[in-house]
C-alpha cells in the first residue's frame, strides 16, 4: 500500500511539472540533463537536422537560415493553445512579412505530415511546417528542457541572426510580444 502511494505521489508531481505529457508521448526517450547542468551550454545540434516542409516537400535546416531571425514553434494539431499561438504568428507576418522566418514543428509522435498539412490548409497558414523525428525532439529537450515539447505551453524558440538561441516565455505570445522579443534579440 505504501509503495502504491509513493508511486501515485511521484506521478502527480511529474504531471504537475509537465513531465506527464512527455512520458505519454515519448516513453522510449530519456532526458539528458547535461546541457542544463553545465550552465545552460548546449550542442544545438537540432539546428542541423534536416526537416521536410509538409507543404512543399523541400528539405531545410534551421541553420540554413543563418543571418535571419527564426521563430521555431513546437506544436500539435490537437492543441487549441497552439492554434492561438499560430494566429499570433500569422498576425506578426502580416505586419513584418518575410523579414522573420517562422517554422512550426509538430512534436506529437502520433501525428504525421498529412494531419499537419490538413491543419495548415484549414487555417490558411503559409510558413514552414514540419514533423519532428525523435532525434530532433530529443535534441530540443536536451537543450531547452522537457517543456519545450509540451505543446499546450506554446513553446517558441527564437534563433537570432547570429545563431544564438533563446526560449521565449511559455504561454501564448501576442504578435506585439513576438515583435518585441525579435527587437530584443538573444
C-alpha positions as CSV (number, residue, x, y, z in Angstrom):
1,X,0.0,0.0,0.0
2,X,2.8,2.5,0.9
3,X,4.6,1.8,-2.4
4,X,1.3,2.5,-4.2
5,X,1.0,5.9,-2.5
6,X,4.7,6.7,-3.3
7,X,4.2,5.9,-7.0
8,X,0.9,7.9,-7.1
9,X,2.6,10.9,-5.5
10,X,5.5,10.7,-7.9
11,X,3.1,10.6,-10.9
12,X,1.2,13.6,-9.5
13,X,4.4,15.5,-9.1
14,X,5.6,14.7,-12.6
15,X,2.3,15.7,-14.1
16,X,2.3,19.0,-12.2
17,X,5.8,19.6,-13.6
18,X,4.7,18.9,-17.2
19,X,6.6,15.6,-17.4
20,X,3.5,13.6,-17.8
21,X,2.9,14.6,-21.3
22,X,6.5,13.8,-22.2
23,X,6.3,10.3,-20.8
24,X,3.0,9.7,-22.5
25,X,4.3,10.8,-25.9
26,X,8.0,9.8,-25.7
27,X,8.1,6.8,-23.4
28,X,11.3,5.4,-25.1
29,X,13.3,8.6,-24.8
30,X,15.5,9.6,-21.9
31,X,16.1,13.2,-20.9
32,X,19.8,14.2,-20.9
33,X,20.2,17.0,-18.4
34,X,23.9,17.5,-19.3
35,X,23.3,20.8,-21.1
36,X,21.2,22.2,-18.3
37,X,23.6,21.0,-15.6
38,X,26.5,22.7,-17.5
39,X,25.2,26.2,-17.0
40,X,22.8,26.0,-20.0
41,X,25.5,25.1,-22.5
42,X,24.0,23.1,-25.3
43,X,25.1,21.5,-28.5
44,X,22.2,23.0,-30.6
45,X,22.7,20.1,-33.0
46,X,18.9,20.3,-33.7
47,X,19.7,23.3,-35.9
48,X,21.5,21.0,-38.4
49,X,18.9,18.2,-38.6
50,X,17.0,18.0,-41.9
51,X,13.3,18.8,-41.7
52,X,10.8,18.4,-44.6
53,X,8.3,21.2,-45.3
54,X,5.0,19.4,-45.4
55,X,3.5,21.7,-48.0
56,X,6.4,21.9,-50.5
57,X,8.4,18.8,-49.7
58,X,11.5,21.0,-49.6
59,X,14.2,19.8,-47.1
60,X,15.6,22.5,-44.9
61,X,17.6,23.0,-41.6
62,X,17.2,25.8,-39.1
63,X,20.9,26.6,-39.5
64,X,20.2,27.2,-43.2
65,X,18.5,30.4,-42.2
66,X,21.8,31.9,-41.0
67,X,21.6,35.7,-41.0
68,X,17.8,35.8,-40.4
69,X,15.8,35.7,-37.2
70,X,13.8,32.5,-36.9
71,X,10.8,31.7,-34.6
72,X,10.6,27.9,-34.1
73,X,7.3,26.8,-32.6
74,X,6.7,23.3,-31.3
75,X,3.1,22.3,-31.5
76,X,0.5,19.6,-32.0
77,X,-2.6,19.8,-34.3
78,X,-5.0,18.9,-31.5
79,X,-3.7,21.8,-29.3
80,X,-6.0,24.8,-29.1
81,X,-3.3,26.9,-27.4
82,X,-1.0,26.1,-30.3
83,X,-3.7,27.4,-32.8
84,X,-3.9,30.6,-30.8
85,X,-0.1,31.0,-30.9
86,X,-0.2,30.3,-34.7
87,X,-2.8,33.0,-35.2
88,X,-0.4,35.5,-33.4
89,X,2.5,34.3,-35.7
90,X,0.2,34.9,-38.7
91,X,-0.5,38.5,-37.4
92,X,3.2,39.0,-37.0
93,X,3.9,38.0,-40.6
94,X,1.1,40.3,-41.8
95,X,3.0,43.1,-40.2
96,X,6.6,42.1,-40.8
97,X,6.3,40.0,-43.9
98,X,9.2,37.7,-44.6
99,X,11.8,39.6,-42.5
100,X,11.4,36.8,-40.0
101,X,11.3,33.1,-40.7
102,X,8.7,31.0,-38.9
103,X,8.9,27.3,-38.6
104,X,6.3,25.2,-36.8
105,X,7.4,21.7,-35.9
106,X,4.8,19.1,-34.8
107,X,6.3,17.2,-31.9
108,X,3.4,14.7,-31.3
109,X,4.7,11.3,-32.4
110,X,1.1,10.3,-33.1
111,X,0.7,12.9,-35.9
112,X,2.1,12.7,-39.4
113,X,2.6,15.0,-42.4
114,X,-1.0,14.5,-43.6
115,X,-2.5,15.7,-40.3
116,X,-0.2,18.8,-40.3
117,X,-1.0,19.6,-43.9
118,X,-4.7,19.4,-43.2
119,X,-4.2,21.7,-40.2
120,X,-2.3,24.4,-42.1
121,X,-4.6,24.3,-45.1
122,X,-7.7,24.6,-42.8
123,X,-6.4,27.7,-41.2
124,X,-4.5,29.3,-44.1
125,X,-1.1,29.3,-42.5
126,X,1.7,29.7,-45.1
127,X,5.0,29.4,-43.3
128,X,7.2,26.3,-43.0
129,X,5.6,23.3,-41.2
130,X,7.4,20.0,-40.4
131,X,7.1,16.9,-38.3
132,X,9.9,16.3,-35.8
133,X,11.6,13.0,-35.7
134,X,12.8,11.5,-32.4
135,X,16.4,12.9,-32.8
136,X,15.1,16.5,-33.4
137,X,12.7,16.2,-30.5
138,X,15.4,14.7,-28.1
139,X,17.9,17.4,-29.1
140,X,15.4,20.1,-28.3
141,X,14.7,18.5,-24.9
142,X,18.4,18.2,-24.2
143,X,18.9,21.9,-24.9
144,X,15.8,23.5,-23.5
145,X,14.2,21.1,-21.1
146,X,11.2,18.9,-21.2
147,X,8.6,21.7,-21.5
148,X,9.8,22.6,-25.0
149,X,7.7,19.6,-26.3
150,X,4.7,20.4,-24.0
151,X,2.6,21.8,-26.8
152,X,-0.1,23.4,-24.6
153,X,2.6,25.7,-23.1
154,X,3.1,27.2,-26.6
155,X,6.9,26.8,-26.7
156,X,8.7,29.2,-29.1
157,X,12.4,29.3,-29.6
158,X,14.0,32.4,-31.1
159,X,17.1,31.9,-33.2
160,X,18.8,35.2,-33.7
161,X,20.6,36.3,-36.8
162,X,24.0,35.3,-35.3
163,X,22.7,31.8,-34.5
164,X,22.2,32.4,-30.7
165,X,19.0,31.0,-29.3
166,X,16.5,31.9,-26.6
167,X,13.5,30.0,-25.4
168,X,10.7,32.6,-25.1
169,X,8.4,32.7,-22.1
170,X,5.8,30.0,-22.1
171,X,2.2,30.8,-22.9
172,X,0.6,32.4,-26.0
173,X,2.7,35.4,-27.1
174,X,0.9,38.1,-28.9
175,X,2.3,39.4,-32.2
176,X,3.4,42.6,-30.4
177,X,5.2,40.5,-27.8
178,X,6.9,38.4,-30.5
179,X,7.9,41.6,-32.3
180,X,9.4,43.0,-29.0
181,X,11.3,39.7,-28.5
182,X,12.7,40.0,-32.0
183,X,13.8,43.5,-31.4
184,X,15.4,42.5,-28.0
185,X,17.2,39.5,-29.6
186,X,19.0,36.8,-27.8
